[in-house]
């Protein structure tokens, strides 16, 4: 485990939110702002931090309602625009005006909103298995499990439950990898049970929206045109189609690279060999253009 410091900030509506801060070097590199997926938290970026911290500063927030961040008073604030407001306040508190965004799934949606509103903040961007169009098959799968409470007697039971639900996403995972995922997704509660580490009410805005079409995000791709951008797609992804990914890269242009991570679905864990090499290329481009 790489050392980090725990930091806290206040959201505009008065929630105490948490982030991990992994120290970097002192050579003026922009920090990496690591934004997790819908049900995930700062712990998802432990493998990346183990590899990059010391050279790069990593700031890994727990979004509202996840892990060590406070739960929202109003569940209808569990939406991307509110997350953007929360993150903007964190950046202001830390006096950060330029960074590399690393966004997995929901975190990638937040990254796209940053590009649309404050593209000057972005020194680089990683969009992990997410785009302006999301396939209904993947959305339906997510709706089927988000907000469904689980309780397990042991970490092995939690790992086996993850395997049963996600073996199509990570078919090559062994028990050790499922256990590592369980430790990032669950927590031990006061009754000694292993439970999911997020507010079950994060599902309410998703259920309220149903399958309605959201805002057209395709025009946002133009905001990435002068920004080194990496698009990762899981080969087995049911959320981001190969066609959409190719269209994104064509829209962004020469600064974009598309890498398909073989043998995984939604979403790559960022510790696959192909992901590691691609991330290193992105960071080299951030430093050297």
C-alpha positions, 0 to 999 in steps of 0.5 A, spaced: 500 500 500 502 506 497 502 512 503 497 517 502 493 523 506 486 523 507 483 530 505 476 533 506 472 538 503 465 541 503 460 541 498 456 547 496 450 544 499 454 542 506 456 535 505 463 533 508 466 529 502 473 525 502 479 524 498 485 521 498 491 525 496 498 521 493 504 525 493 508 526 487 514 529 485 516 537 485 517 538 477 511 541 476 507 536 473 499 536 473 496 532 478 492 526 476 484 527 478 481 520 478 474 520 478 471 513 479 465 509 477 457 510 479 458 505 485 465 505 486 470 510 490 477 512 491 480 505 492 479 503 485 485 507 483 490 503 488 493 499 483 494 506 479 497 509 485 502 504 487 505 505 480 505 512 479 505 516 486 511 519 487 512 521 480 505 524 479 500 526 484 494 523 484 487 526 487 482 520 488 475 523 491 470 519 494 463 522 490 458 524 495 454 518 498 460 513 497 465 510 502 468 516 506 464 521 503 457 524 506 451 521 504 446 526 500 440 529 504 436 529 497 438 523 493 436 527 486 443 530 487 446 524 485 447 526 478 453 528 474 452 536 474 452 536 482 458 531 482 461 537 477 459 542 482 463 538 488 469 537 484 469 544 482 469 546 489 475 541 491 479 544 485 478 551 488 480 549 495 486 545 493 488 551 488 488 546 482 487 550 475 490 544 471 490 537 471 489 530 468 482 527 468 482 520 469 475 518 469 472 511 469 464 510 467 461 516 471 467 519 472 468 519 464 461 523 464 464 528 469 470 529 465 466 530 459 462 536 463 469 539 465 471 539 458 464 542 456 465 548 461 472 548 463 476 545 458 482 550 460 483 545 466 485 539 462 492 538 461 490 531 459 484 526 459 483 518 460 475 516 458 475 509 461 469 505 457 464 511 456 462 516 451 457 520 449 452 514 447 451 509 452 448 502 449 442 500 452 444 493 454 449 496 459 445 501 462 439 495 463 445 491 467 447 497 471 440 499 473 439 491 475 444 492 480 445 499 483 441 500 489 440 493 491 443 492 498 447 486 499 450 483 506 455 477 506 458 473 512 465 474 509 470 477 504 470 470 500 462 470 500 463 477 497 468 476 492 464 470 490 458 474 489 462 479 485 464 473 481 457 470 479 455 477 477 461 479 473 464 473 470 462 476 463 466 482 465 472 479 467 472 472 465 480 471 467 479 473 474 481 468 479 479 469 487 485 473 489 483 478 484 475 478 486 477 479 493 481 485 491 475 488 487 471 486 493 475 490 498 474 496 494 467 495 493 465 493 500 466 495 507 465 491 514 459 494 518 458 495 525 455 488 525 461 484 522 457 483 515 460 485 509 456 490 505 456 495 499 460 501 501 455 506 498 448 509 499 443 505 496 439 511 494 444 513 488 439 509 484 433 513 485 435 518 479 437 513 474 430 509 476 427 516 475 430 517 468 429 510 466 431 509 458 429 517 457 434 520 452 439 525 456 443 531 453 446 530 446 454 529 448 457 529 442 458 536 441 463 536 447 468 531 443 470 537 440 472 540 446 478 535 447 481 536 440 487 540 443 488 535 449 492 529 449 486 524 450 486 516 451 480 512 450 480 505 453 474 500 451 473 494 454 473 489 448 467 485 451 464 492 453 456 492 453 456 500 455 461 503 449 460 500 443 466 499 438 463 504 433 461 509 438 469 509 440 471 510 433 466 515 432 469 519 438 476 518 436 474 521 429 471 527 432 477 528 437 482 528 432 490 527 432 490 528 439 486 522 441 488 515 442 483 509 442 486 502 446 481 496 446 483 492 452 482 485 450 478 480 455 474 485 459 468 488 459 465 494 462 470 497 465 477 496 464 481 496 471 487 500 469 491 495 471 491 491 465 498 490 461 495 494 455 492 499 460 498 501 463 502 502 457 497 506 454 496 510 460 504 511 460 503 513 453 498 519 455 502 521 460 508 522 456 504 526 451 502 530 457 509 532 459 512 532 452 506 534 447 
